[in-house]
Amino acid sequence: MTNRNKRQGTAWESMVRDYLNRVLGQMDEYGQFLDPFDGLNVRRPAQEGARDVGDVHAVPFVIEAKDVKKPTVPSFLRQAEVEARHAGFPYGVAVVKVRRANVARGRVHFTVRTWTRVRLALGPSSRAFADRYGFTFSLRGLDTGRWYATTDLEQFACLLRDLRALRQPGRACALAGCDQGS
């Protein structure tokens, strides 16, 4: 039997995966993939040991999912970026569970570098991008390596759909609360 922390972490990873698949329209009402072979299905990969590839793959993101009492976001982000490189994905983010809150309220953290790369891929100005996806910023001292941008999982799902739509025209965000005008 696994330890309690491992069970909690696995449960959070599964909740993130299932939430994203549901809101992105990858699953039916019974929780089954519409197309099990669709490369856009959000999945939990097998662990790779020393060359870990992250907790959840949501193309083009590797997600490091954390269910902890005291988050250390900069270290989670470093881990996510290393694991994204191992998996061959362009972006790594950390999703931290918010106690006693719905999975949609999970906090999604980006390094400033990743936030900028995603913003440039989508095209809006910094202000428009931050406003559209509900980002806030944590600027910790003069060390920019400790700075990060944060949104919630609901807004991240919209961002993910919009980013995927660049590669597949016609799949723009249709999630409730997503404003189509940038």
Secondary structure per residue as TSV (DSSP state, phi and psi in degrees):
chain	resnum	aa	ss	phi	psi
A	1	M	-	360.0	137.0
A	2	T	-	-79.0	164.2
A	3	N	-	-78.6	164.5
A	4	R	H	-59.0	-44.5
A	5	N	H	-62.3	-40.0
A	6	K	H	-64.3	-43.8
A	7	R	H	-61.5	-43.6
A	8	Q	H	-62.8	-43.8
A	9	G	H	-62.9	-44.2
A	10	T	H	-63.6	-41.1
A	11	A	H	-62.9	-41.6
A	12	W	H	-65.4	-43.9
A	13	E	H	-57.2	-44.7
A	14	S	H	-65.9	-38.7
A	15	M	H	-63.4	-42.7
A	16	V	H	-63.2	-48.7
A	17	R	H	-57.3	-50.9
A	18	D	H	-65.4	-40.4
A	19	Y	H	-61.0	-50.2
A	20	L	H	-62.4	-43.4
A	21	N	H	-61.2	-40.1
A	22	R	H	-66.4	-51.1
A	23	V	H	-74.1	-22.1
A	24	L	T	-87.1	0.4
A	25	G	T	75.6	26.3
A	26	Q	-	-90.0	-10.9
A	27	M	B	-123.7	156.0
A	28	D	-	-87.9	-176.7
A	29	E	T	-67.9	-11.9
A	30	Y	T	-98.5	4.0
A	31	G	S	81.7	17.6
A	32	Q	-	-101.9	143.6
A	33	F	B	-59.6	137.7
A	34	L	S	-65.5	-41.0
A	35	D	S	-135.4	102.1
A	36	P	T	-59.8	-18.7
A	37	F	T	-98.3	3.0
A	38	D	-	-68.2	122.9
A	39	G	T	-66.4	-11.3
A	40	L	T	-91.2	-1.7
A	41	N	S	-62.6	136.6
A	42	V	-	-81.5	129.7
A	43	R	B	-134.4	157.9
A	44	R	-	-101.9	110.6
A	45	P	-	-76.7	162.5
A	46	A	-	-66.1	144.1
A	47	Q	-	-73.0	145.5
A	48	E	-	-112.2	13.3
A	49	G	G	70.9	-126.0
A	50	A	G	-64.2	-26.0
A	51	R	G	-108.1	54.2
A	52	D	-	-54.9	141.1
A	53	V	-	-110.4	18.3
A	54	G	-	95.4	170.4
A	55	D	S	-87.5	-39.2
A	56	V	E	-138.7	135.9
A	57	H	E	-107.6	118.9
A	58	A	E	-127.5	84.6
A	59	V	T	-43.3	125.6
A	60	P	T	-98.4	25.9
A	61	F	E	-109.4	142.6
A	62	V	E	-102.0	129.8
A	63	I	E	-109.3	127.3
A	64	E	E	-98.1	107.7
A	65	A	E	-92.7	131.1
A	66	K	E	-130.6	130.0
A	67	D	-	-120.0	87.2
A	68	V	-	-134.0	156.6
A	69	K	S	-74.3	-41.0
A	70	K	S	-122.9	93.7
A	71	P	-	-69.1	139.8
A	72	T	-	-114.9	79.7
A	73	V	H	-55.7	-47.4
A	74	P	H	-56.2	-39.7
A	75	S	H	-71.0	-35.8
A	76	F	H	-62.1	-40.0
A	77	L	H	-68.7	-39.5
A	78	R	H	-59.9	-44.0
A	79	Q	H	-61.9	-44.8
A	80	A	H	-61.6	-40.7
A	81	E	H	-69.9	-37.9
A	82	V	H	-63.5	-44.7
A	83	E	H	-67.9	-32.9
A	84	A	H	-63.1	-42.5
A	85	R	H	-61.9	-44.7
A	86	H	H	-58.7	-38.5
A	87	A	H	-83.2	-11.3
A	88	G	T	79.9	24.1
A	89	F	-	-100.6	150.4
A	90	P	S	-76.8	-23.5
A	91	Y	E	-131.7	140.7
A	92	G	E	-125.3	132.6
A	93	V	E	-134.4	162.4
A	94	A	E	-114.3	136.6
A	95	V	E	-118.3	117.0
A	96	V	E	-109.4	131.2
A	97	K	-	-67.6	140.0
A	98	V	-	-101.5	123.0
A	99	R	T	-56.6	137.0
A	100	R	T	57.4	31.7
A	101	A	S	-129.6	155.8
A	102	N	-	-60.3	150.8
A	103	V	G	-54.8	-33.4
A	104	A	G	-61.6	-20.5
A	105	R	G	-90.1	-0.1
A	106	G	-	-52.2	143.4
A	107	R	E	-91.4	121.7
A	108	V	E	-103.0	120.5
A	109	H	E	-110.6	135.9
A	110	F	E	-120.4	143.2
A	111	T	E	-67.3	159.7
A	112	V	H	-62.2	-36.6
A	113	R	H	-62.8	-47.2
A	114	T	H	-65.2	-42.9
A	115	W	H	-57.0	-44.0
A	116	T	H	-66.3	-43.1
A	117	R	H	-62.5	-41.9
A	118	V	H	-67.7	-42.6
A	119	R	H	-59.8	-45.3
A	120	L	H	-64.1	-35.9
A	121	A	H	-65.1	-37.7
A	122	L	H	-82.8	-29.7
A	123	G	-	102.8	-18.4
A	124	P	-	-75.2	168.1
A	125	S	-	-66.3	165.1
A	126	S	H	-56.2	-48.1
A	127	R	H	-63.2	-45.8
A	128	A	H	-63.6	-40.4
A	129	F	H	-64.3	-48.5
A	130	A	H	-60.8	-43.1
A	131	D	H	-68.1	-44.3
A	132	R	H	-60.5	-40.3
A	133	Y	T	-107.1	11.4
A	134	G	T	66.0	35.9
A	135	F	-	-77.8	143.0
A	136	T	E	-122.3	162.0
A	137	F	E	-123.3	141.0
A	138	S	E	-113.2	112.8
A	139	L	-	-109.3	106.3
A	140	R	-	-107.2	96.6
A	141	G	S	70.4	-162.6
A	142	L	S	-87.6	-11.6
A	143	D	-	-80.7	101.1
A	144	T	G	-64.5	-16.7
A	145	G	G	-66.6	-15.8
A	146	R	G	-101.4	1.7
A	147	W	-	-84.8	147.2
A	148	Y	E	-155.4	162.2
A	149	A	E	-113.5	144.7
A	150	T	E	-133.7	138.5
A	151	T	E	-138.0	-174.3
A	152	D	E	-105.8	170.4
A	153	L	H	-65.9	-31.8
A	154	E	H	-63.2	-46.7
A	155	Q	H	-68.8	-35.4
A	156	F	H	-61.4	-39.2
A	157	A	H	-60.1	-40.3
A	158	C	H	-66.2	-44.8
A	159	L	H	-59.0	-44.4
A	160	L	H	-61.2	-44.5
A	161	R	H	-63.7	-43.0
A	162	D	H	-63.6	-40.7
A	163	L	H	-65.9	-41.0
A	164	R	H	-66.3	-32.1
A	165	A	H	-64.3	-24.2
A	166	L	H	-61.0	-34.6
A	167	R	H	-89.7	-19.3
A	168	Q	S	-135.1	85.3
A	169	P	T	-53.1	143.7
A	170	G	T	96.1	-4.1
A	171	R	-	-110.5	35.6
A	172	A	-	-63.0	162.1
A	173	C	-	-61.8	126.1
A	174	A	-	-120.4	15.2
A	175	L	S	-71.1	146.9
A	176	A	T	-57.9	134.5
A	177	G	T	88.5	-6.9
A	178	C	-	-87.0	118.7
A	179	D	-	-83.9	125.6
A	180	Q	S	-73.4	-25.9
A	181	G	-	-81.6	129.3
A	182	S	-	-103.1	360.0
